[in-house]
Amino acid sequence: EQARKALVLALKEMEVRGNIRNSVEYLVKLLETEDFKNNAIDTSWLDGLIREKAVAVEMPSHLVVVSAAIFKAFEHVKTATEEVKESFRKGQVSTGGIPGINSFNTEVAYLDTKYSFHVERISPDVYRFALGGNK
């Protein structure tokens, strides 16, 4: 029990910086379950938790919505850029698709609410998002 508490404390104080999601919060929740405290665990216990999604880490709604909008915008630009490049490879010199790469709308639906963003690509790695008059 003392080791479990020390591990929970250490994980809560840990800060991981990077571009990938980490599982620190998930591990803390696992360590705080009654089954873990009572040492009533095995691999099938963990498999059951995963299958039932019994341990979940809550994400703030605004973070989920903005992250989804960023992802969708990036994917849109990637796809639209490839379409323009493909038309050039075929000898079609039309630049009609280029404005749609730098200014477009995207929608994110989350928890029965639809969020409509207007996206402007300022430079290859800088995007401006507008939602309800806010940028």
Number of C-alpha atoms within 10 A of each C-alpha: 10 7 8 14 14 11 15 20 12 13 16 13 10 11 10 11 8 7 6 7 8 12 12 18 15 14 16 19 15 19 15 13 12 11 13 16 14 9 10 9 12 10 8 9 13 14 11 11 14 12 9 9 9 10 14 12 12 8 8 8 11 10 10 13 18 15 13 16 23 18 11 15 26 16 12 18 19 12 13 18 16 12 14 19 14 12 14 13 10 9 9 11 11 10 10 8 13 14 10 15 19 19 16 16 15 15 15 16 12 13 7 6 8 11 15 16 23 18 21 18 18 11 9 8 7 8 15 14 20 13 11 9 8 7 10
